[in-house]
Every structure is written in C-alpha cells, then in structure tokens.
Amino acid sequence: MPKVTAILPRLPALPPRQRVAAYARVSKDSEQLMHSLSAQVSYYSDLIQLTPGWNFVGVYVDAGLTGTNTEARPEFRRMIDDCEAGKIDIVLTKSISRFARN
C-alpha cells in the first residue's frame, strides 16, 4: 500500500474579505446638501476600496428623502434586501440618523 504524506500549507490562510457598503442620505435637494452627499459618496467609496480585507459592494444613496419613512427610500430598501440576501457584511454611514428618524 502506498504511503500518503500530508502536505501542510506554508502560509496561513487569508481571513475572508468583508463585503462592505455605505449608505448616504440627505433630506433636502439644496445645492449645499447635494455637495455634502457627493462628498460622502466619494469618501466612503475611497475608504472601502483602500481598506485591506474589504470588498467594495457600493454606496446606496437616497437624495431629498425624509428619514421618517424607510419604505419610501428605494436605495435604503435595496440595501436592506442585499443585507438580508447575504451580499453585505458591513454598512458604513455618517450617522445613525441617516438610517431613520422618529
């Protein structure tokens, strides 16, 4: 019977990469807020893509929509659906108020 020798890997396995997205929202369509929104999208896109161990999923953006009704925000709903489908591990946002207000 032939002798079997196990060959162990020389390098440790890399940890799994986290799938990361961001959510940005402004409640009004003013020029100043649109600039803020654009800055948020750029910041999170760069941050996620430059962080080792993170895979960039995308930035979900709702502009000019109130935070009191999550059902009326299509990108928020799409992000939640993607989270529930296992496509996203981490969501970044500027403030918890970007998700919802009471």
The 8 nearest C-alpha neighbors of each residue, nearest first, counted from 0:
[[1, 2, 3, 4, 5, 6, 7, 8],
 [2, 0, 3, 4, 5, 6, 7, 8],
 [1, 3, 0, 4, 5, 6, 7, 8],
 [4, 2, 1, 5, 0, 6, 7, 8],
 [5, 3, 6, 2, 7, 1, 0, 8],
 [4, 6, 7, 3, 8, 2, 9, 1],
 [7, 5, 4, 8, 9, 3, 10, 2],
 [6, 8, 5, 9, 10, 4, 11, 12],
 [7, 9, 10, 6, 11, 12, 5, 13],
 [10, 8, 7, 11, 6, 12, 13, 5],
 [11, 9, 8, 12, 13, 7, 14, 6],
 [10, 12, 13, 9, 8, 14, 7, 15],
 [11, 13, 10, 14, 8, 15, 9, 7],
 [12, 14, 11, 15, 16, 10, 52, 51],
 [13, 15, 16, 12, 52, 11, 17, 53],
 [16, 14, 13, 17, 52, 12, 53, 18],
 [17, 15, 52, 53, 54, 14, 18, 51],
 [16, 18, 53, 88, 54, 19, 52, 15],
 [19, 17, 54, 87, 88, 53, 56, 55],
 [18, 20, 89, 55, 56, 87, 54, 90],
 [21, 19, 90, 57, 56, 58, 55, 91],
 [20, 22, 91, 58, 90, 92, 59, 43],
 [21, 23, 59, 92, 58, 60, 91, 24],
 [24, 22, 60, 92, 59, 61, 97, 36],
 [23, 25, 61, 62, 60, 97, 26, 22],
 [26, 24, 62, 63, 27, 32, 64, 36],
 [25, 27, 63, 64, 65, 62, 24, 28],
 [28, 26, 63, 29, 25, 64, 32, 62],
 [27, 29, 63, 33, 30, 32, 62, 26],
 [30, 28, 32, 31, 27, 33, 63, 34],
 [29, 31, 33, 32, 34, 28, 35, 27],
 [32, 30, 34, 33, 29, 35, 28, 36],
 [31, 33, 35, 29, 34, 30, 36, 25],
 [32, 34, 36, 30, 35, 31, 37, 29],
 [33, 35, 37, 31, 32, 36, 38, 30],
 [36, 34, 32, 38, 33, 37, 39, 31],
 [35, 37, 33, 39, 34, 38, 32, 40],
 [36, 38, 34, 40, 39, 35, 33, 41],
 [37, 39, 35, 41, 36, 40, 42, 34],
 [40, 38, 36, 42, 37, 41, 43, 35],
 [41, 39, 37, 43, 38, 42, 44, 36],
 [40, 42, 38, 44, 39, 43, 45, 37],
 [43, 41, 39, 45, 40, 44, 38, 46],
 [44, 42, 46, 45, 40, 41, 47, 39],
 [43, 45, 41, 47, 42, 46, 40, 48],
 [46, 44, 48, 42, 43, 47, 49, 41],
 [47, 45, 43, 49, 44, 48, 42, 50],
 [46, 48, 50, 44, 49, 45, 55, 43],
 [47, 49, 45, 46, 55, 50, 44, 54],
 [50, 48, 46, 47, 45, 51, 53, 44],
 [51, 49, 47, 48, 53, 46, 52, 54],
 [52, 50, 53, 49, 48, 16, 54, 47],
 [51, 53, 16, 17, 50, 54, 15, 14],
 [54, 52, 17, 16, 51, 50, 18, 19],
 [55, 53, 18, 19, 17, 56, 16, 48],
 [54, 56, 19, 48, 57, 47, 18, 20],
 [57, 55, 20, 19, 18, 54, 87, 58],
 [58, 56, 20, 55, 59, 21, 44, 19],
 [57, 59, 21, 20, 22, 60, 40, 44],
 [58, 60, 22, 74, 21, 23, 57, 78],
 [61, 59, 23, 24, 74, 22, 58, 62],
 [62, 60, 24, 74, 64, 72, 23, 63],
 [63, 61, 25, 64, 24, 60, 26, 28],
 [62, 64, 27, 26, 28, 25, 61, 65],
 [65, 63, 26, 62, 61, 66, 25, 27],
 [66, 64, 26, 67, 68, 63, 25, 27],
 [65, 67, 99, 100, 68, 64, 69, 98],
 [66, 68, 100, 65, 99, 101, 69, 64],
 [69, 67, 70, 71, 66, 65, 72, 99],
 [68, 70, 71, 72, 67, 66, 99, 75],
 [69, 71, 68, 72, 76, 73, 75, 67],
 [70, 72, 69, 68, 73, 64, 76, 65],
 [73, 71, 75, 69, 70, 74, 76, 61],
 [74, 72, 76, 75, 77, 71, 70, 61],
 [73, 75, 77, 76, 59, 72, 60, 61],
 [76, 74, 78, 72, 77, 73, 79, 59],
 [75, 77, 79, 73, 74, 78, 80, 72],
 [76, 78, 74, 80, 75, 79, 81, 73],
 [79, 77, 81, 75, 76, 80, 74, 82],
 [80, 78, 82, 76, 81, 77, 83, 75],
 [79, 81, 77, 83, 78, 82, 84, 76],
 [82, 80, 84, 78, 86, 79, 83, 77],
 [83, 81, 87, 79, 85, 84, 80, 86],
 [82, 84, 80, 85, 81, 79, 86, 87],
 [85, 83, 81, 82, 86, 80, 87, 79],
 [84, 86, 82, 83, 87, 81, 88, 80],
 [85, 87, 81, 84, 82, 88, 18, 83],
 [88, 86, 82, 18, 85, 19, 89, 81],
 [87, 89, 18, 19, 17, 86, 90, 82],
 [90, 88, 19, 87, 20, 18, 91, 17],
 [91, 89, 20, 21, 19, 92, 22, 88],
 [92, 90, 21, 20, 22, 89, 93, 19],
 [93, 91, 22, 94, 21, 23, 90, 97],
 [94, 92, 97, 95, 91, 23, 39, 22],
 [95, 93, 96, 92, 97, 98, 91, 23],
 [94, 96, 97, 98, 92, 93, 99, 100],
 [95, 97, 94, 99, 98, 100, 66, 93],
 [98, 96, 95, 94, 99, 24, 23, 66],
 [99, 97, 96, 95, 66, 100, 94, 75],
 [100, 98, 66, 96, 67, 97, 101, 69],
 [99, 101, 67, 66, 96, 98, 97, 68],
 [100, 67, 99, 66, 68, 96, 65, 98]]
